[in-house]
């Protein structure tokens, strides 16, 4: 293999001659074998968008000449086209607040820009990673801004899947509206409810989550570009500080705004804790819904059996014919993942010191993992579960008819204590509430049938 020699403040290193990364990227790669996972594609693209916007702004401010700007801009656009992503060799979790992330981008862009200008990779007299690509910037405004931009892109993808789920649940709400089943509280018979109402409630919860994702996206839209090292904008011209975020918004197509207080925007990462809590709230609601689906579909002979989930794969290597609710189960597992990630994010946000929080890499790693898991989980929940759920209408009606919970409907007529006595006798004898009530001759059979008509118990609920 051919090598070139690069130097930094630590000393000299051999770099593969065809590599676009440089010495600082290589040192970070060697120092941090943490997760074994590279930066997400969306994060690499966000870095390229930032570097492109910075080059444009520096050119507008007279900090780069036309050739330097155009070469850097072309390199950034090529990265946005999907090229050179394999040259981002740093681990997603690393020390130094993401300096390796920033320098990896700077070096790849610089070396490609050098090529564009007719030079050889590593000849930083033409385009320098720090002096040109990183001009008017710091790791401390580039890395968190790229993290927020990446979160926005991922949140929008997740939100789209949530909208699909909302629509699918709305379909089931309409499809199951006329099916009446037994409602339960604390796992005990309560009063009848429409199966469609239950799915309508799930839809309402998802609708709230969709709205919260709008809030999360807005929270991530305030970036500290222009703050440089600690928010005081050292080494950046006032006109650069004024123009960088509007330029970044145009380059990225995102509705970005500059933090009102750049010092605050650099040292405090509470926004990530807030967004993580929104993710946690979302997945907890989805997990609760998934638990309900597993309960209602339990069986096939000894459980509730009120609905049928689509059969997706064998459920056992030893019990023939067993089919498990694998999709709702995975949503529960995702909830454990997101809740654990939220704890990590909270601790990392709390751990910041003075003018900088150095723990951004692990915050982003866990935040992106949570968003991606929710996105994939909701997609499979819609496609492999919700859309093909079927109702067991006969089973639902049978359980309601033989439930003691319907005694509630006659309480206003006979009083709480008399109703309770009827309920206890029904439980003791195994008779239905209807049979016990008629045997006691408390009211006529016609009155009993009217009060115990299941449809009347939910008649005032309209779609």
C-alpha positions, 0 to 999 in steps of 0.5 A, spaced: 500 500 500 502 507 498 502 512 503 503 519 504 505 523 510 501 527 514 503 531 521 499 534 526 500 537 533 501 530 536 506 528 530 507 524 523 503 519 521 502 514 515 496 515 511 493 511 505 495 515 499 488 514 496 484 516 503 480 522 503 480 522 511 487 525 514 491 524 520 486 527 525 481 522 523 485 516 523 487 518 530 480 518 532 479 512 529 484 508 532 482 511 539 475 510 539 473 502 538 466 503 542 460 501 538 463 499 531 458 503 528 459 509 523 456 515 523 448 515 520 448 517 513 443 523 515 448 525 520 454 525 514 449 529 510 448 534 515 455 535 516 456 536 508 450 541 508 453 545 514 460 545 511 457 547 504 453 553 508 459 555 511 463 555 505 458 560 502 458 564 508 465 565 508 466 566 501 460 572 501 464 575 507 471 575 503 474 569 507 475 564 501 476 566 494 472 563 489 476 557 487 476 555 494 469 556 495 467 552 489 472 546 490 469 546 497 462 546 495 463 541 489 466 536 495 460 537 499 455 536 494 458 530 492 458 527 499 450 529 499 450 525 492 452 519 496 460 519 495 465 518 500 461 516 505 466 510 507 471 515 508 467 517 514 471 512 519 470 515 526 466 511 531 459 514 533 461 515 540 468 518 541 471 523 546 472 530 545 465 533 544 465 530 537 472 533 534 473 527 530 467 527 527 468 535 525 475 533 523 473 527 519 468 531 515 474 537 514 479 532 512 474 529 507 472 535 504 479 538 504 482 532 500 476 532 495 477 539 494 484 539 493 483 534 487 478 538 484 483 544 484 488 539 481 492 537 487 494 531 490 491 529 497 494 531 503 497 538 500 494 542 505 497 548 502 491 548 497 485 547 501 486 546 509 481 542 513 482 547 519 484 554 515 479 553 509 473 548 511 473 549 518 473 557 517 469 561 522 467 554 525 468 550 531 467 543 533 462 546 538 457 549 533 458 544 528 457 538 531 451 539 535 448 543 529 449 537 525 446 533 531 439 537 531 439 537 523 439 529 523 434 529 529 429 533 524 430 529 518 429 522 522 423 525 526 420 527 520 421 520 517 418 517 524 412 522 524 410 519 517 410 512 520 406 515 525 401 518 521 400 511 517 399 508 524 393 513 525 390 512 519 390 504 520 387 505 526 382 510 524 380 504 519 379 499 524 375 504 528 370 504 523 370 497 521 369 495 528 364 500 530 358 496 531 362 490 534 360 490 542 365 487 547 366 487 554 370 493 557 375 491 563 378 495 568 384 492 572 383 486 568 376 485 571 369 485 567 367 493 567 361 495 562 360 494 555 364 498 550 365 498 542 371 495 539 371 501 535 372 505 540 378 502 543 381 503 536 379 510 536 382 511 543 389 508 540 388 513 534 387 519 539 393 517 543 397 517 536 394 523 534 397 526 540 404 523 539 404 526 532 403 533 535 408 532 540 413 530 534 412 537 531 414 540 538 420 536 537 422 538 530 421 545 532 425 544 538 431 541 534 430 547 529 434 552 533 442 551 532 448 555 535 452 556 528 456 562 529 457 561 536 464 557 534 468 555 541 463 557 546 458 561 544 462 568 543 463 567 536 471 568 536 474 568 530 468 569 526 466 576 523 459 579 525 457 578 518 458 571 518 455 570 524 449 574 521 448 570 515 450 563 517 444 560 519 439 563 514 444 560 509 444 553 512 437 553 512 437 554 504 442 549 503 438 544 507 431 546 506 430 545 513 426 551 517 432 553 522 433 559 526 439 561 530 439 560 538 437 567 541 443 566 546 449 563 543 452 561 549 446 558 552 445 554 545 453 552 546 453 550 553 446 547 555 443 541 551 436 540 555 433 540 548 435 533 547 433 531 554 426 534 552 426 531 545 428 524 548 422 525 553 417 526 547 420 519 544 419 516 550 412 518 551 410 516 544 413 509 545 410 508 552 403 509 549 405 504 543 407 499 548 400 500 552 396 499 546 401 493 544 399 490 551 392 491 549 392 487 542 396 481 546 391 481 551 385 481 546 388 476 542 390 471 547 388 464 546 386 461 541 382 457 546 384 459 553 384 467 552 380 472 551 380 471 543 376 477 541 381 479 536 385 475 531 392 478 529 395 476 523 399 470 523 406 472 521 411 466 523 411 460 528 411 461 535 415 455 538 420 450 536 417 445 540 410 447 540 406 445 533 401 450 531 403 455 536 403 463 533 405 468 537 404 476 537 411 477 535 409 484 532 406 487 539 412 484 542 417 487 539 414 494 540 414 493 548 422 491 547 423 498 543 420 501 549 425 498 553 430 500 549 428 507 548 427 508 556 434 506 557 436 511 552 432 516 555 436 515 561 443 515 558 441 522 554 438 525 561 445 523 564 449 526 559 445 532 558 446 533 566 454 532 565 455 538 562 461 542 565 461 550 564 461 552 557 461 546 553 457 539 554 462 534 551 458 528 551 454 530 545 456 523 541 453 519 546 447 523 546 446 523 539 448 515 538 442 514 543 437 519 540 438 517 533 437 509 535 431 511 539 428 515 533 430 509 528 427 504 532 420 507 533 420 509 525 422 501 524 417 499 529 411 503 527 412 501 520 412 493 522 406 495 527 402 498 521 404 493 515 404 486 519 399 487 524 394 493 525 392 493 517 390 485 518 387 485 525 380 481 525 375 481 530 371 475 533 364 478 533 361 472 536 366 471 541 365 478 543 358 478 544 358 472 548 363 474 553 359 481 554 352 476 555 355 472 560 359 478 564 357 480 570 359 487 569 353 489 565 349 489 572 351 496 572 346 498 567 340 496 572 343 499 578 339 506 577 333 501 577 334 497 583 339 500 587 347 499 588 346 493 593 341 489 590 345 489 584 351 487 587 347 481 590 345 479 583 352 480 581 354 475 587 349 470 585 351 470 578 358 469 580 356 463 585 351 460 581 354 461 574 348 463 571 347 470 567 345 476 570 339 476 566 337 469 568 338 471 576 334 478 575 328 474 571 328 469 577 328 474 582 322 477 579 324 484 581 322 487 574 318 484 568 322 480 563 320 485 558 324 491 563 329 486 564 331 485 557 330 492 555 335 494 561 340 489 559 340 490 551 347 491 550 346 495 544 343 500 549 349 500 553 353 504 548 347 507 544 349 514 546 356 513 543 356 515 535 362 515 530 
